[in-house]
Amino acid sequence: MSSQSSATAADRFFGGLDYLLPIADVYFFGVFVFEQFPIVRELYTPLLPLVAINNGFGGFILFLGLYIGVAINPRISRFIRFNVIQAILIGILISLCQLLLQYVFLKIPGIEVLTQVLMNTVFFGTLAMSGYGIGMSAVGKYTEIPQLSNTAQMQADRY
């Protein structure tokens, strides 16, 4: 995959906009960060409607809409499709971490510190990946995240 693309300004904007979804998805994991740094919660204020939509069935409908309407739509530029797919994959990883946390870590007494470390790691890792994706999209380059980018590239090339 070439790191440069012929992305238009609109492609760059919509390619970066996709990464707001994982940022909204990871809100659940930021509870300890929000307690210690209330300013971070304030930075999330504009995203709270998206966080509310992503909870429950709304998130599933949003996922289907993005996947069917954008990710597999050959009329949409490859740059946008790649970034949408990559944002969806990050969201899937967040969901898997949330299931692991709820059904494994929160059931074991005495590992609160480990749970907090896991939640902070997922929170900051997602913010880092999403920030990187937004930055790379802004300059019109494909985001290179190990394994995720390869999977997103294969999916984007299918259509």
Contacts in CASP RR format, 6 or more apart in sequence:
PFRMAT RR
TARGET T0000
AUTHOR 0000-0000-0000
METHOD contacts of the structure
MODEL  1
MSSQSSATAADRFFGGLDYLLPIADVYFFGVFVFEQFPIVRELYTPLLPL
VAINNGFGGFILFLGLYIGVAINPRISRFIRFNVIQAILIGILISLCQLL
LQYVFLKIPGIEVLTQVLMNTVFFGTLAMSGYGIGMSAVGKYTEIPQLSN
TAQMQADRY
1 142 0 8 1.000
1 144 0 8 1.000
1 149 0 8 1.000
1 153 0 8 1.000
2 142 0 8 1.000
3 141 0 8 1.000
3 142 0 8 1.000
3 144 0 8 1.000
4 140 0 8 1.000
4 141 0 8 1.000
5 11 0 8 1.000
5 78 0 8 1.000
5 79 0 8 1.000
5 140 0 8 1.000
5 141 0 8 1.000
5 142 0 8 1.000
7 77 0 8 1.000
7 79 0 8 1.000
7 137 0 8 1.000
7 140 0 8 1.000
8 77 0 8 1.000
11 77 0 8 1.000
11 79 0 8 1.000
11 80 0 8 1.000
11 140 0 8 1.000
12 79 0 8 1.000
12 137 0 8 1.000
12 138 0 8 1.000
12 139 0 8 1.000
12 140 0 8 1.000
14 80 0 8 1.000
14 83 0 8 1.000
15 79 0 8 1.000
15 80 0 8 1.000
15 83 0 8 1.000
15 84 0 8 1.000
15 137 0 8 1.000
16 83 0 8 1.000
16 133 0 8 1.000
16 134 0 8 1.000
16 135 0 8 1.000
16 137 0 8 1.000
16 138 0 8 1.000
18 66 0 8 1.000
18 80 0 8 1.000
18 83 0 8 1.000
18 84 0 8 1.000
18 86 0 8 1.000
18 87 0 8 1.000
18 137 0 8 1.000
19 83 0 8 1.000
19 87 0 8 1.000
19 90 0 8 1.000
19 129 0 8 1.000
19 130 0 8 1.000
19 131 0 8 1.000
19 133 0 8 1.000
19 134 0 8 1.000
19 137 0 8 1.000
20 47 0 8 1.000
20 50 0 8 1.000
20 130 0 8 1.000
21 50 0 8 1.000
21 54 0 8 1.000
21 62 0 8 1.000
21 66 0 8 1.000
21 87 0 8 1.000
21 88 0 8 1.000
21 90 0 8 1.000
21 91 0 8 1.000
22 87 0 8 1.000
22 90 0 8 1.000
22 91 0 8 1.000
22 94 0 8 1.000
22 126 0 8 1.000
22 129 0 8 1.000
22 130 0 8 1.000
23 47 0 8 1.000
23 126 0 8 1.000
23 127 0 8 1.000
23 130 0 8 1.000
24 47 0 8 1.000
24 50 0 8 1.000
24 51 0 8 1.000
24 54 0 8 1.000
25 54 0 8 1.000
25 90 0 8 1.000
25 91 0 8 1.000
25 94 0 8 1.000
25 95 0 8 1.000
25 126 0 8 1.000
26 94 0 8 1.000
26 122 0 8 1.000
26 123 0 8 1.000
26 126 0 8 1.000
26 127 0 8 1.000
27 44 0 8 1.000
27 47 0 8 1.000
27 51 0 8 1.000
28 98 0 8 1.000
29 94 0 8 1.000
29 97 0 8 1.000
29 98 0 8 1.000
29 119 0 8 1.000
29 120 0 8 1.000
29 122 0 8 1.000
29 123 0 8 1.000
29 126 0 8 1.000
30 40 0 8 1.000
30 119 0 8 1.000
30 120 0 8 1.000
30 123 0 8 1.000
31 119 0 8 1.000
32 116 0 8 1.000
32 119 0 8 1.000
32 120 0 8 1.000
33 40 0 8 1.000
33 120 0 8 1.000
33 123 0 8 1.000
33 124 0 8 1.000
34 40 0 8 1.000
34 41 0 8 1.000
34 44 0 8 1.000
44 51 0 8 1.000
53 59 0 8 1.000
53 62 0 8 1.000
54 62 0 8 1.000
63 88 0 8 1.000
66 84 0 8 1.000
66 88 0 8 1.000
67 84 0 8 1.000
67 88 0 8 1.000
69 76 0 8 1.000
70 76 0 8 1.000
70 80 0 8 1.000
70 81 0 8 1.000
70 84 0 8 1.000
71 81 0 8 1.000
71 84 0 8 1.000
71 85 0 8 1.000
71 88 0 8 1.000
71 155 0 8 1.000
71 156 0 8 1.000
72 81 0 8 1.000
72 158 0 8 1.000
72 159 0 8 1.000
73 81 0 8 1.000
73 159 0 8 1.000
74 159 0 8 1.000
78 156 0 8 1.000
78 157 0 8 1.000
79 137 0 8 1.000
79 140 0 8 1.000
79 142 0 8 1.000
81 156 0 8 1.000
81 159 0 8 1.000
82 142 0 8 1.000
82 152 0 8 1.000
82 153 0 8 1.000
82 156 0 8 1.000
83 133 0 8 1.000
83 137 0 8 1.000
83 143 0 8 1.000
83 152 0 8 1.000
85 151 0 8 1.000
85 152 0 8 1.000
85 155 0 8 1.000
85 156 0 8 1.000
86 133 0 8 1.000
86 143 0 8 1.000
86 145 0 8 1.000
86 148 0 8 1.000
86 149 0 8 1.000
86 152 0 8 1.000
87 130 0 8 1.000
89 148 0 8 1.000
89 151 0 8 1.000
89 152 0 8 1.000
90 126 0 8 1.000
90 129 0 8 1.000
90 130 0 8 1.000
90 148 0 8 1.000
93 148 0 8 1.000
94 122 0 8 1.000
94 126 0 8 1.000
97 118 0 8 1.000
97 122 0 8 1.000
101 115 0 8 1.000
101 118 0 8 1.000
101 119 0 8 1.000
105 111 0 8 1.000
105 114 0 8 1.000
105 115 0 8 1.000
105 118 0 8 1.000
106 115 0 8 1.000
129 145 0 8 1.000
129 148 0 8 1.000
132 143 0 8 1.000
132 145 0 8 1.000
133 143 0 8 1.000
133 145 0 8 1.000
136 142 0 8 1.000
136 143 0 8 1.000
136 144 0 8 1.000
137 143 0 8 1.000
142 149 0 8 1.000
142 153 0 8 1.000
143 149 0 8 1.000
END
